[in-house]
Amino acid sequence: MSKKFDVIVVGGGPAGMMAAITAAMNGAQVALFEKNKRLGKKLLMTGGGRCNVTNNRSVDDLIFHIPGNGRFLYSTFSQFDNQDVMNFFSERGVALKEEDHGRIFPVSDKSATIVNTLKTELETLNVAVHYKEPIEKIITDGTTIQGVRTAEGDYAAKSVVITTGGITYPSTGSQGDGYRFAKSVGHHVTPLYPTESPIFLTDDFVMDKTLQGLSLQDVTLAVVDEKNKIIASHEMDLLFTHFGVSGPAALRCSSFVNQLLRKQETVTLTLDCFPEQSKHELLETINEQLNDSTKQLKNALSGLLPERLLLFFLEQVGISDQTYAQTSKEQFATFVEYCKHWQITANKTFGLEKSFVTGGGVELKEVNPKDLSSKKIPGLFFAGEVLDVNGYTGGYNITTAFCTGNVAGTNAAYYAFA
Ligand SMILES: Cc1cc2nc3c(=O)[nH]c(=O)nc-3n(C[C@H](O)[C@H](O)[C@H](O)COP(=O)(O)OP(=O)(O)OC[C@H]3O[C@@H](n4cnc5c(N)ncnc54)[C@H](O)[C@@H]3O)c2cc1C
């Protein structure tokens, strides 16, 4: 093998760029291979093109927001966490700002600010970035890592870091190659499934387009199992679409929907449009608003809910054209039930291709949490979404990618010099 490096990083997403930078900061000669003609194609898409760099929370809270094996990351975050991610960019002149739910963005509102900063750092540290050169194979002698193979030839390295991402949005380059590489050296990959995905509903109101395009702020969407137990609930925004629901609340519930769909055909979701009020309090609010009004309820209750949803709920109970005096206590109780505990039915989410994040990945039992090295073959490291870790959108996956990238890159350099 004519070309030699200390560390080779496979994949130029946030995990790979950070791994390459950190390995180089630790004195290693590093090559980064990216199959696209540019770095960070998926990262550029996040946060609606503004790049949701990280999230400003305590480490415990970060882990809570990484429902797919977040606890595996305690050791990673004890070495490099979200505050370190923010410092990394601030020290390189990137002004950051915090938005709702702790989400951190560059003040420029442009993902390119983040990707360009990483690219400049790679250049400053003399990392050899090989664009449009996909890794085809990880080379081993059966016991240790020897290097990698591309269509251009073989490259030798003492350490190889796999940061090829998941398998969602394959047009970004994340096409599951890393799972193949991991398997080729004896690793297991847990079943892959879509997470952070819009949800399809079977209810008639979807087919009828009754609520299509309606968005609700700060409502609670919950996933309920067959024993009527709530297994996940999220108070966030929700959007009704032509197929079902999307928006942050739906995305967060989607992995739980998929887990239940493995054993049942449909999954019940409940929607609470007034999470800050009990049923009793809501009834009082309604009574105050009606104040013995003689108007039809659809007019008298105007403003309680977005107009289309109000009308829909009133029609479900059959009271939209009635007045306060014509409506029974039981009918009001049913209306309140719709407002607080409306049951809708999911039968699938988008597939892996159209979901934001891959659930499942390289089996974590076979990876050392302290340094992210392979327990199967010395010199191999993993970071980012290729691991069996998935978080909510809102910066949690990107934080995972940057932080695991830092730890894997550091330890890949240490291993190369050992
Ligand atoms: C539309 C969208 C919005 C998102 N929004 C958010 C958000 O708001 N918050 C959040 O936390 N997460 C979000 N995510 C998820 C987040 O972008 C990913 O979790 C994150 O980018 C994973 O980083 P990574 O470095 O592990 O992998 P990736 O970013 O997927 O990068 C992997 C790289 O490896 C390259 N590669 C693959 N195979 C090879 C090979 N054989 N040889 C060479 N190179 C290879 C790919 O081309 C790619 O550039 C979003 C995802 C999408 C699709």
PDBQT file of the ligand as one rigid body, heavy atoms in Angstrom, charges set to zero:
ROOT
HETATM    1  C1  LIG A 501     -33.748  16.484   6.535  1.00  0.00    +0.000 C 
HETATM    2  C2  LIG A 501     -33.029  16.132   7.812  1.00  0.00    +0.000 A 
HETATM    3  C3  LIG A 501     -33.126  16.979   8.903  1.00  0.00    +0.000 A 
HETATM    4  C4  LIG A 501     -32.498  16.639  10.102  1.00  0.00    +0.000 A 
HETATM    5  N1  LIG A 501     -32.614  17.493  11.163  1.00  0.00    +0.000 NA
HETATM    6  C5  LIG A 501     -31.991  17.194  12.317  1.00  0.00    +0.000 A 
HETATM    7  C6  LIG A 501     -32.080  18.076  13.433  1.00  0.00    +0.000 A 
HETATM    8  O1  LIG A 501     -32.710  19.124  13.389  1.00  0.00    +0.000 OA
HETATM    9  N2  LIG A 501     -31.435  17.705  14.574  1.00  0.00    +0.000 N 
HETATM   10  C7  LIG A 501     -30.716  16.544  14.678  1.00  0.00    +0.000 A 
HETATM   11  O2  LIG A 501     -30.146  16.262  15.723  1.00  0.00    +0.000 OA
HETATM   12  N3  LIG A 501     -30.601  15.714  13.629  1.00  0.00    +0.000 NA
HETATM   13  C8  LIG A 501     -31.210  16.004  12.471  1.00  0.00    +0.000 A 
HETATM   14  N4  LIG A 501     -31.090  15.151  11.402  1.00  0.00    +0.000 N 
HETATM   15  C9  LIG A 501     -30.219  13.955  11.555  1.00  0.00    +0.000 C 
HETATM   16  C10 LIG A 501     -28.741  14.338  11.432  1.00  0.00    +0.000 C 
HETATM   17  O3  LIG A 501     -28.524  15.099  10.263  1.00  0.00    +0.000 OA
HETATM   18  C11 LIG A 501     -27.865  13.081  11.394  1.00  0.00    +0.000 C 
HETATM   19  O4  LIG A 501     -28.118  12.290  12.539  1.00  0.00    +0.000 OA
HETATM   20  C12 LIG A 501     -26.376  13.419  11.348  1.00  0.00    +0.000 C 
HETATM   21  O5  LIG A 501     -26.061  14.113  10.159  1.00  0.00    +0.000 OA
HETATM   22  C13 LIG A 501     -25.536  12.143  11.436  1.00  0.00    +0.000 C 
HETATM   23  O6  LIG A 501     -24.182  12.493  11.289  1.00  0.00    +0.000 OA
HETATM   24  P1  LIG A 501     -23.111  11.426  10.799  1.00  0.00    +0.000 P 
HETATM   25  O7  LIG A 501     -21.851  12.194  10.639  1.00  0.00    +0.000 OA
HETATM   26  O8  LIG A 501     -23.143  10.256  11.690  1.00  0.00    +0.000 OA
HETATM   27  O9  LIG A 501     -23.633  10.919   9.400  1.00  0.00    +0.000 OA
HETATM   28  P2  LIG A 501     -24.030  11.701   8.064  1.00  0.00    +0.000 P 
HETATM   29  O10 LIG A 501     -24.326  13.122   8.335  1.00  0.00    +0.000 OA
HETATM   30  O11 LIG A 501     -25.082  10.878   7.441  1.00  0.00    +0.000 OA
HETATM   31  O12 LIG A 501     -22.698  11.649   7.197  1.00  0.00    +0.000 OA
HETATM   32  C14 LIG A 501     -22.193  10.446   6.686  1.00  0.00    +0.000 C 
HETATM   33  C15 LIG A 501     -21.287  10.772   5.516  1.00  0.00    +0.000 C 
HETATM   34  O13 LIG A 501     -20.589   9.606   5.133  1.00  0.00    +0.000 OA
HETATM   35  C16 LIG A 501     -20.488   9.573   3.728  1.00  0.00    +0.000 C 
HETATM   36  N5  LIG A 501     -20.286   8.187   3.315  1.00  0.00    +0.000 N 
HETATM   37  C17 LIG A 501     -21.157   7.154   3.427  1.00  0.00    +0.000 A 
HETATM   38  N6  LIG A 501     -20.623   6.026   2.957  1.00  0.00    +0.000 NA
HETATM   39  C18 LIG A 501     -19.376   6.343   2.524  1.00  0.00    +0.000 A 
HETATM   40  C19 LIG A 501     -18.323   5.602   1.923  1.00  0.00    +0.000 A 
HETATM   41  N7  LIG A 501     -18.443   4.292   1.640  1.00  0.00    +0.000 N 
HETATM   42  N8  LIG A 501     -17.170   6.243   1.608  1.00  0.00    +0.000 NA
HETATM   43  C20 LIG A 501     -17.035   7.570   1.853  1.00  0.00    +0.000 A 
HETATM   44  N9  LIG A 501     -17.995   8.319   2.403  1.00  0.00    +0.000 NA
HETATM   45  C21 LIG A 501     -19.156   7.715   2.760  1.00  0.00    +0.000 A 
HETATM   46  C22 LIG A 501     -21.815  10.161   3.266  1.00  0.00    +0.000 C 
HETATM   47  O14 LIG A 501     -21.726  10.642   1.937  1.00  0.00    +0.000 OA
HETATM   48  C23 LIG A 501     -22.048  11.247   4.305  1.00  0.00    +0.000 C 
HETATM   49  O15 LIG A 501     -21.526  12.494   3.883  1.00  0.00    +0.000 OA
HETATM   50  C24 LIG A 501     -31.733  15.449  10.203  1.00  0.00    +0.000 A 
HETATM   51  C25 LIG A 501     -31.638  14.609   9.091  1.00  0.00    +0.000 A 
HETATM   52  C26 LIG A 501     -32.283  14.934   7.918  1.00  0.00    +0.000 A 
HETATM   53  C27 LIG A 501     -32.178  14.002   6.746  1.00  0.00    +0.000 C 
ENDROOT
TORSDOF 0
